[in-house]
């Protein structure tokens, strides 16, 4: 998994607190939404990938590259997107993989991918967290929104790949459960992170994820994205198309 972007957010190293992230009583990322390794590398979430030619796109240009289509919610069920899985067979499911990759202070990894200690920075609200049970793994573009925007026509295998996308650091992010559930399945036109410093990054990540997976926008979302992108003059979207 690629290293996570430091970005403009800063965090002090935190005192480790014992936890077991694989424990059955932990909150699973966006399951409760309404509606809808052992290094100490500092690597908060939100890192972009790269465009196929290695060049970035300004936000407005990236928005204009997304196809415009009406949303289609008919037939949506969360079970249509299988998650969390252990794709590489190393004993760690997607949730644990993200927690390990995004840790500010790396947790110790035990049997069956039990994680002890560690600290994280939730970039949505700039909150430092030492208890993984207070973190959700957020699908940057929620599963319901992905369904609406084209995933309804995908195979079950492609939907599973989307729901467990570790190939891009922007697709899945560890954030406080509070912000994740406030977001629910809403897009940037209805929800933006509470931390002002996170907003341009959030737009980059949302747009990059949609471009990576070939997801569409409707007219209302496109208009809202262009308006929200106006203050982010220096923001660039980089992405790689999903396999």
N, C-alpha and C positions, 0 to 999 in steps of 0.2 A: 504494500500500500504506500502511495506517495506521501512525502512529508507534508504536513499542514502549514499553511501560510501564517507567518507572524502577524501580518497586517498592521493596522494602526493601533490595535488593542494592546495593552500592557497588563501584566499580572505578576505579582510577587510569588515566589515559591511558597507553598503552604505546608503546614504540619500534616503529615500523613495520618489518616484515620483508618482503622481496620474495617474492611468490608469484603463481601463476597458478591461480585457482580453477576455471577451465574445463578445465584440463589433464586428459587422459584418465587419468592415474595417480592422480587424487584419489579418496579414498574416497567413494562415494555413500551418502547417508544411508540407513539401515537395510538396505542391500543385503547387508551382511555380518553382520546379526544372526543369532545362532543361532536355530534352531527350525523358530524363526521367523527513490549517485551521488556525487558527490564532495564533499559537505558533511561537516562534522565534528560533526554532531549526535550527542549521546550518547543512545542509545536501545536499551538491552538488551531482551531478549525477555520474553514472557509477558503482553503487554497484552491486556485483555479487550475485547470488543466491547460492544454494549449490548443489553439486552432490547428486544423490539419496542416496549414502552411507555416505554423509557428507565429503568425502575426495576430495581434489582438484587434478587436472591433470596438469602437466607441459604443456606448450604451445605445444611443439612438439608432445607429446603424445596425446593431445586433437585433434590436427590437423589430426593425423593418425586415429582417431576414426571416422572421418566424411566419409560417403560414397562418392566414386568418380563416377561421371556421367557427361555426356555431358549436357550443358545447353540447355534449350528449351524456346525460347521467343515467339514462335508462339501463337497467340491468346491473348497476354497480353493486358489488359486495366486497368487503375487505378481504374475504377469503379468496377472492380472485387473484390476489397478489400473495403468494406464499413467502412468508418471512417469519422469524429469522432463521437462516440456514448456515451450515458449516461448509461453505463452497469448496475450500481447499483441503478439507479433511484433517485439519490440525487440532481439532478439538474445541476450537473457539467459534461460536456463532457470530453472525454479523454484528450484533450489539456489542459483544466483547471486543471484536476487531476494531470497531470505531473508538471505544473507550481507550484501548491501548494506544491507538494511533494519535488520539487527540489529547492525551494526558500532558499536563504541564509538568507534573512530577509523576514519573512512571510508576504504576502499581507493580507489585510482585505477582508473578503468574504461577499458580499452583496446579495441582491435578485437575483435570477436566476444565481447564481455563478459569479456575477460581482466581479472582483478582483481589489482592490485599493492599490497602493503602492507596496512595495516589491523590492527585488533585487535578482539577479541570477549570477552564475558563469558559463560561457560557457567553458567547459573543453577542447574542441577542440583547442581553441586559447587563453585560459586564460584571456578572456575579461569579465569584470564585467559589468552587464547590469541592468539598473533601469527602462527600458521601455519594457514591454512584447511584444510590437509590433515589437521590433527588434530581437525577438527570434522565431525560428522555433522549432517544435517538430520533431526531426529526427528519422525515423525508422532506428535503427542501421544497420540492413540488409534491404536495400531499397525494396519497394514492387516489383519492376521489377526484382531485383536480387532474391528475394524469389520465384517469379513465375518461373524464369529460373531454380531454384534449387530444385523444387519439388512442389511448391504451385499450379502449373497448374493442378495438379491431386487432389487437395483438394476440399471439398465441399465449397459453399459460406459461410456457417456458420463458418468453420474453418479459412477461409481467413479473415473474420471479426474479429475473436478472435485474430488472428495474428496482424492485423492492429491496435488493441486497447489493446495490451498486457500490463496490469498493474500488472501482477503476477510476473514479473521479472524486477528489476530496470535497467537492461542493455538493455532492448528491445527498449525503447523510451527515448530519452534524449533531454533536452532543450539546444539548442546551438544557436549561432548567425546565423541570416539568411544568412549572407555572406558565412560562412563555410558550412552550409547545402547545399546551392545552388552550391557551388564549388564542393562539393562531388557528387551531382546529384545521379545517380543510379550506381556509380562506386564502385568496391570492393577495398580492400587494395592493390591489385597489381597495381591499377591506381590512388588511392587517399589515402593519410594518413593525419591526422590532422596537421596543421602548427606548433602547439606547440610540441616541442620535448618531453616534459614531459608527453604528453598525449598518446604517440604512443603505449607503451606496454599495457596500460589500454585499448586503442582502440582495439588492437588485442584480448585481453581477452574478451572484450564485443562482438566483431564480431563472434569469434569462439564459445563463450558460447551461443549466440543467435542461431547460426546454429545448434548446438548440441541440444539445448532446443526444437527446432522445427523439428528436423530430416532432415534438409536441406543438400543437397549435395554440393560438390565442383567439379570443373572440374580440369584437370591435371595442367593447367596453374595457377589457383588460389592456388592449393595445394602447388605447387613449390614456388610460391611467398610468401605464408604464412610461409612456413618453413624458407625461407631466412630472412624474416622480423622478425621472432621470435628469431633468433640467439642471438641478443643483450639482449633479455629479459629473462635471465637465471633464475631469481627469480620469474617470473610471473607464476601464477597458475590460471587455469580456474575452476570455480565451477558453476554448473548449475542444474536446475531441469527440467525434461522433461515436456513439456506443457501437460495439461490435454487432 
